[in-house]
Amino acid sequence: MKNIIYYSLTMISLLILLNLTACHSTNNKKTEQAQQTTAVQDTHPNIIYIMADDLAMQAIGAYNGRYKDIAPTPNIDRLANEGMLFKNMTCTNAICGPSRACILTGDYSHINGYYKNESGGKFNDKLWTFPQEFQKNNYQTALFGKWHLGSEPKGFDMYKYHNSANQQGEYWNPVYNENGKNVKEQGYATNLTTQFAIDWLDKIKNKQKPFLMLLQYKAPHRSWQPDHKYEHIWDSIEMPYPENFNDDYKGRELTAGDTEMTMDYLSRRDMKLKRPKNLKGREKIKWDFYGVKKAEIVQPEGMSKEQGRKWRYQKFIKSYLACVKSVDDNIGKVLDYLDQNGLTDNTVIILTSDQGFFLGEHGFFDKRFIYEEPLHMPFIVRYPKKIKAKSTNTNIVKNIDIAATLLDIANINTAHKTQGKSFKNELFGQSHSENNAMYYHYYEFPYWHHVQPHYGIRTDKYTLAHFYYNVDVWEFYDLTKDPMQMHNEIDNPQYAGIIKHLKKRLQELMEKYNDDKPLDEFRKITDTDFGSLVKLDKNESSVEKIISGKNYKYKKNKNENK
Ligand code: CA
C-alpha cells in the first residue's frame, strides 16, 4: 500500500513536472514568436495611406483652419495630436490624376507622362509604382476608393475603386471595380469605401504579414454631395469668408484674373438646384452644368450680383465642409478599428490629399495654381513607436517624395530610383533636412477652369512662377510680407536681386529634374490629346464637349501671344 502511494505520488510529481516543462516551453515559444512578430512589425510596420480628394488644409482643425469652430475635424486632429503635422507638403502639379501619378511613381509628370486630367489619356501601367514594390516584399496590399488613372491598378492583392463618371466616382450608390469586375453598391461613397477597407483589414489581420492599404476617398471633390444627415446642418449659419475673397486681380490680370474658377462658375448642380424630372441624356448634363460657362450665372431671382456671389460661396462651402465631416467621421472608424484590434502601435497612418484647394481665397474654388492653397497638401503621419506626438515639420517636401519615404519606413530596398527622396529621418526626428525649395509645373489648358500653364519655384520665403502658354507673365511673391499673394512684385526694383537669384535656382531645378526644355515643347504637351481616361461608347461624349457645344472653340484674347 505504502509503495502504491509512493509510486502514485512520484507519478503525479513527474506529471506535474512534465506539464510544467511543457508549459514553460510553450511560453518560451510564444514569447519568441511575439518577439519575432514585434521585430517584423518594427522593421516592416503596417501602413494605411488615407488620401482624400481636394481636401484643403483650411478645412482642417489641426491646421488652424478657418472653419474649425463651426466644422471641427476631431479625428483628423487626433492624428495630428498623436503624430507629426507637415506644414509644407507640396504638390508638384496640383490636379487630381497627375498628382496621383506623381505619388505612385515618385517622379514628376514629365517623367511619368501623366500630365493632365482632360485629354490626359491613361496612366501607363507598365511603370514602376511603390505598391508593386510592397507587394513584392511580402506585404499584403489593397486599394479602396478613388483611383482615377484609367489603367488597371497594379501591385494590389485587392482593389475596389470608383468606376463611374469617368472614374471620378459618384457620391451615392457608386459603381466600383472590384478586382476587374463592376459592382454597383448602395449607399454613401465615403461610408462604403471605409467599410470595404475595414472588411479587408478584418479578413487579413491574423496573417503573419504586414499590410499596405491605400484608402482614397472621392470626397470632398466636386460636386460636393453630403451625406443626407449633414445636408442642412449649417443652414442657419453664415460661414466666414477668406480675407481675399474680393481679390481684384490687380497686377495678375492675365493669370489669376483670367480663369473660370471664380464663384461665377459654380453650376446648378453645385448649387443643389432641383433638376426638372423629364430631362435625359445630354439635356440632363446641360441643365446640371449650366453655370460653368462665361455669362451663365446661377442665383435666385432678385439677388444683386454681390448677394449672388456670396450665396454661391455659402452653398459651396457648406456642401464641401459637410463632405469633409463624413471623411473625418470615417477616419474615426478606422482609428477605432486599429485601437480595438491592437494595431495602433504597429501601423503607420497617413492622412493627405492629392492637392490642396481654394475655399474662396482669391474668390476661387478649384486648384491648379502654384499659389499657396492648391500647392499645399495636408499631410499628417502617426506612428507611435517612432514619431513624436504633437510634432510639426515645416520643411518643404513634395508629393514625389512620398513613395521613397513609405518604402524607407518599411525598410524595403529597391534598385529603382525615383526623383523624390525619402524624408523618413525627419519624420522620425533624426535629422533636419536642408530642402527649402521645390519645383512646380502645371499643364492643363483651357479645360477645365482656364488656368494658364506655368512652372515655378516655391522656397521657404518666396514664390516665383512663369505663365507661358499664350501669355508671357512672371509672378513673384514675398510670402513673409504677402502670404495671401495679392501683390505681384515682379517689377519691384527692391526685389531685383532676389528675383535674379531665384530665376537661377529655378533653372537649376529644371536641369536637375530634366525639365529644362523650350517653351514650345511644354505648349505641345498642353495641346496634345493623350486620349480619354476611360473608353467612351460611340454615342457618348465627354461632359466638356457636351457643355461646350460642337463648334465651341477657345478664343484667344487680344493680350495673348505677346
Ligand atoms: Ca483632386
Residues whose N, C-alpha, C, O or C-beta is under 5 A from the ligand:
A	BS01	CA	D53 D54 I95 C96 D354
